[in-house]
Amino acid sequence: MAPSNDHPGEQTAQDPIKLIAIRETALSLDEVFTAVGDDAAGGTALFVGTVRNHDGGADVDALGYSCHPSAEAEMRRIAEKVVAEYPVRALAAVHRVGDLAVGDLAVVVAVSCPHRGEAFEACRKLIDDLKHEVPIWKHQRFSDGTDEWVGA
């Protein structure tokens, strides 16, 4: 984002990437939302991914996430790409690993920008790229006793 001398609040954020983490513990919406707070942001978009009770026509009982040791670095690389493409004031992304139950939070990402449209677009780009590029794998366990691995 190009700095503006007209309004000091519009100047580029020092380091807009506030939080990037992979956690084995429950995720917090408040932590992520607080991390992206910025007085110069007019819009904040937050996405929460949860464990649903079905996939591909089968009932899901539970699942587990695992990741490659490079996953957090890949999340940061994607965050840097989003920051370069959008006027991001602050960005946060946290993904859960380990065993999760239906309804648990699996991923929380948030982006704040000067305007809502930019925040929505940047947040969507962030979650879509994280889902497709970060080496995190999901092991779904179905009610019929079968299981399936899914991942980037």
Contacts in CASP RR format, 6 or more apart in sequence:
PFRMAT RR
TARGET T0000
AUTHOR 0000-0000-0000
METHOD contacts of the structure
MODEL  1
MAPSNDHPGEQTAQDPIKLIAIRETALSLDEVFTAVGDDAAGGTALFVGT
VRNHDGGADVDALGYSCHPSAEAEMRRIAEKVVAEYPVRALAAVHRVGDL
AVGDLAVVVAVSCPHRGEAFEACRKLIDDLKHEVPIWKHQRFSDGTDEWV
GA
1 12 0 8 1.000
1 13 0 8 1.000
1 86 0 8 1.000
1 87 0 8 1.000
1 88 0 8 1.000
2 12 0 8 1.000
3 10 0 8 1.000
3 11 0 8 1.000
3 12 0 8 1.000
4 10 0 8 1.000
4 11 0 8 1.000
5 11 0 8 1.000
9 39 0 8 1.000
9 40 0 8 1.000
10 40 0 8 1.000
10 114 0 8 1.000
13 38 0 8 1.000
13 40 0 8 1.000
13 88 0 8 1.000
13 89 0 8 1.000
13 90 0 8 1.000
16 83 0 8 1.000
16 88 0 8 1.000
16 89 0 8 1.000
16 90 0 8 1.000
16 91 0 8 1.000
17 76 0 8 1.000
17 79 0 8 1.000
17 80 0 8 1.000
17 83 0 8 1.000
17 91 0 8 1.000
17 92 0 8 1.000
18 35 0 8 1.000
18 36 0 8 1.000
18 90 0 8 1.000
18 91 0 8 1.000
18 92 0 8 1.000
19 31 0 8 1.000
19 32 0 8 1.000
19 35 0 8 1.000
19 92 0 8 1.000
19 93 0 8 1.000
19 94 0 8 1.000
20 72 0 8 1.000
20 75 0 8 1.000
20 76 0 8 1.000
20 79 0 8 1.000
20 92 0 8 1.000
20 93 0 8 1.000
20 94 0 8 1.000
21 72 0 8 1.000
21 93 0 8 1.000
21 94 0 8 1.000
21 95 0 8 1.000
22 67 0 8 1.000
22 71 0 8 1.000
22 72 0 8 1.000
22 75 0 8 1.000
22 94 0 8 1.000
22 95 0 8 1.000
22 96 0 8 1.000
22 97 0 8 1.000
22 136 0 8 1.000
23 94 0 8 1.000
23 95 0 8 1.000
23 96 0 8 1.000
23 97 0 8 1.000
24 96 0 8 1.000
24 97 0 8 1.000
24 98 0 8 1.000
25 96 0 8 1.000
26 96 0 8 1.000
26 104 0 8 1.000
26 105 0 8 1.000
27 94 0 8 1.000
27 96 0 8 1.000
27 105 0 8 1.000
27 106 0 8 1.000
27 107 0 8 1.000
27 108 0 8 1.000
28 108 0 8 1.000
29 46 0 8 1.000
29 48 0 8 1.000
29 105 0 8 1.000
29 108 0 8 1.000
31 94 0 8 1.000
32 46 0 8 1.000
32 92 0 8 1.000
32 93 0 8 1.000
32 94 0 8 1.000
32 108 0 8 1.000
32 109 0 8 1.000
32 110 0 8 1.000
33 44 0 8 1.000
33 46 0 8 1.000
33 110 0 8 1.000
35 90 0 8 1.000
35 92 0 8 1.000
35 110 0 8 1.000
36 44 0 8 1.000
36 46 0 8 1.000
36 89 0 8 1.000
36 90 0 8 1.000
36 91 0 8 1.000
36 92 0 8 1.000
36 110 0 8 1.000
36 111 0 8 1.000
36 112 0 8 1.000
37 44 0 8 1.000
37 89 0 8 1.000
37 90 0 8 1.000
37 112 0 8 1.000
38 89 0 8 1.000
38 90 0 8 1.000
38 112 0 8 1.000
40 89 0 8 1.000
40 114 0 8 1.000
41 89 0 8 1.000
41 90 0 8 1.000
41 112 0 8 1.000
41 113 0 8 1.000
41 114 0 8 1.000
41 119 0 8 1.000
42 112 0 8 1.000
42 113 0 8 1.000
42 114 0 8 1.000
42 115 0 8 1.000
42 116 0 8 1.000
42 119 0 8 1.000
43 112 0 8 1.000
43 113 0 8 1.000
43 114 0 8 1.000
43 115 0 8 1.000
43 116 0 8 1.000
43 117 0 8 1.000
43 118 0 8 1.000
43 119 0 8 1.000
44 110 0 8 1.000
44 111 0 8 1.000
44 112 0 8 1.000
44 113 0 8 1.000
44 119 0 8 1.000
45 110 0 8 1.000
45 111 0 8 1.000
45 112 0 8 1.000
45 116 0 8 1.000
45 119 0 8 1.000
45 120 0 8 1.000
45 122 0 8 1.000
45 123 0 8 1.000
45 124 0 8 1.000
46 108 0 8 1.000
46 109 0 8 1.000
46 110 0 8 1.000
46 123 0 8 1.000
47 107 0 8 1.000
47 108 0 8 1.000
47 109 0 8 1.000
47 110 0 8 1.000
47 123 0 8 1.000
47 124 0 8 1.000
47 126 0 8 1.000
47 127 0 8 1.000
48 105 0 8 1.000
48 107 0 8 1.000
48 108 0 8 1.000
49 105 0 8 1.000
49 106 0 8 1.000
49 107 0 8 1.000
49 108 0 8 1.000
50 103 0 8 1.000
50 104 0 8 1.000
50 105 0 8 1.000
50 106 0 8 1.000
51 60 0 8 1.000
51 62 0 8 1.000
51 63 0 8 1.000
51 100 0 8 1.000
51 101 0 8 1.000
51 102 0 8 1.000
51 103 0 8 1.000
51 104 0 8 1.000
51 106 0 8 1.000
52 60 0 8 1.000
52 102 0 8 1.000
52 103 0 8 1.000
53 59 0 8 1.000
53 60 0 8 1.000
53 102 0 8 1.000
53 103 0 8 1.000
54 60 0 8 1.000
55 140 0 8 1.000
55 148 0 8 1.000
58 142 0 8 1.000
58 143 0 8 1.000
58 144 0 8 1.000
58 146 0 8 1.000
59 142 0 8 1.000
59 143 0 8 1.000
59 144 0 8 1.000
60 102 0 8 1.000
60 140 0 8 1.000
60 141 0 8 1.000
60 142 0 8 1.000
60 143 0 8 1.000
61 102 0 8 1.000
61 141 0 8 1.000
61 142 0 8 1.000
61 143 0 8 1.000
62 99 0 8 1.000
62 100 0 8 1.000
62 101 0 8 1.000
62 102 0 8 1.000
62 141 0 8 1.000
63 99 0 8 1.000
63 100 0 8 1.000
63 138 0 8 1.000
63 139 0 8 1.000
63 140 0 8 1.000
63 141 0 8 1.000
64 97 0 8 1.000
64 98 0 8 1.000
64 99 0 8 1.000
64 100 0 8 1.000
64 138 0 8 1.000
64 139 0 8 1.000
64 140 0 8 1.000
64 141 0 8 1.000
65 95 0 8 1.000
65 96 0 8 1.000
65 97 0 8 1.000
65 98 0 8 1.000
65 100 0 8 1.000
65 106 0 8 1.000
65 136 0 8 1.000
65 137 0 8 1.000
65 138 0 8 1.000
65 139 0 8 1.000
66 97 0 8 1.000
66 98 0 8 1.000
66 136 0 8 1.000
66 137 0 8 1.000
66 139 0 8 1.000
67 95 0 8 1.000
67 97 0 8 1.000
67 134 0 8 1.000
67 135 0 8 1.000
67 136 0 8 1.000
67 137 0 8 1.000
68 135 0 8 1.000
68 136 0 8 1.000
70 135 0 8 1.000
71 95 0 8 1.000
71 134 0 8 1.000
71 135 0 8 1.000
71 136 0 8 1.000
74 133 0 8 1.000
74 134 0 8 1.000
74 135 0 8 1.000
75 93 0 8 1.000
75 95 0 8 1.000
75 130 0 8 1.000
75 134 0 8 1.000
78 126 0 8 1.000
78 129 0 8 1.000
78 130 0 8 1.000
78 133 0 8 1.000
78 134 0 8 1.000
79 91 0 8 1.000
79 93 0 8 1.000
79 126 0 8 1.000
81 129 0 8 1.000
82 88 0 8 1.000
82 91 0 8 1.000
82 111 0 8 1.000
82 122 0 8 1.000
82 125 0 8 1.000
82 126 0 8 1.000
82 129 0 8 1.000
83 91 0 8 1.000
85 122 0 8 1.000
85 125 0 8 1.000
86 111 0 8 1.000
86 113 0 8 1.000
86 118 0 8 1.000
86 121 0 8 1.000
86 122 0 8 1.000
86 125 0 8 1.000
87 113 0 8 1.000
87 114 0 8 1.000
87 118 0 8 1.000
88 111 0 8 1.000
88 112 0 8 1.000
88 113 0 8 1.000
88 122 0 8 1.000
89 112 0 8 1.000
89 113 0 8 1.000
89 114 0 8 1.000
90 110 0 8 1.000
90 111 0 8 1.000
90 112 0 8 1.000
91 109 0 8 1.000
91 110 0 8 1.000
91 111 0 8 1.000
91 112 0 8 1.000
91 122 0 8 1.000
91 126 0 8 1.000
92 108 0 8 1.000
92 109 0 8 1.000
92 110 0 8 1.000
92 111 0 8 1.000
93 107 0 8 1.000
93 108 0 8 1.000
93 109 0 8 1.000
93 110 0 8 1.000
93 126 0 8 1.000
93 130 0 8 1.000
94 107 0 8 1.000
94 108 0 8 1.000
94 109 0 8 1.000
95 106 0 8 1.000
95 107 0 8 1.000
95 130 0 8 1.000
95 134 0 8 1.000
95 136 0 8 1.000
96 104 0 8 1.000
96 105 0 8 1.000
96 106 0 8 1.000
96 107 0 8 1.000
97 136 0 8 1.000
100 106 0 8 1.000
107 127 0 8 1.000
107 130 0 8 1.000
109 123 0 8 1.000
109 126 0 8 1.000
109 127 0 8 1.000
109 130 0 8 1.000
110 123 0 8 1.000
111 119 0 8 1.000
111 122 0 8 1.000
111 123 0 8 1.000
111 126 0 8 1.000
112 119 0 8 1.000
113 119 0 8 1.000
113 122 0 8 1.000
131 152 0 8 1.000
132 152 0 8 1.000
133 152 0 8 1.000
134 152 0 8 1.000
135 151 0 8 1.000
135 152 0 8 1.000
136 151 0 8 1.000
136 152 0 8 1.000
137 149 0 8 1.000
137 150 0 8 1.000
137 151 0 8 1.000
137 152 0 8 1.000
138 149 0 8 1.000
138 150 0 8 1.000
138 151 0 8 1.000
139 147 0 8 1.000
139 148 0 8 1.000
139 149 0 8 1.000
140 147 0 8 1.000
140 148 0 8 1.000
140 149 0 8 1.000
140 150 0 8 1.000
141 147 0 8 1.000
142 148 0 8 1.000
END
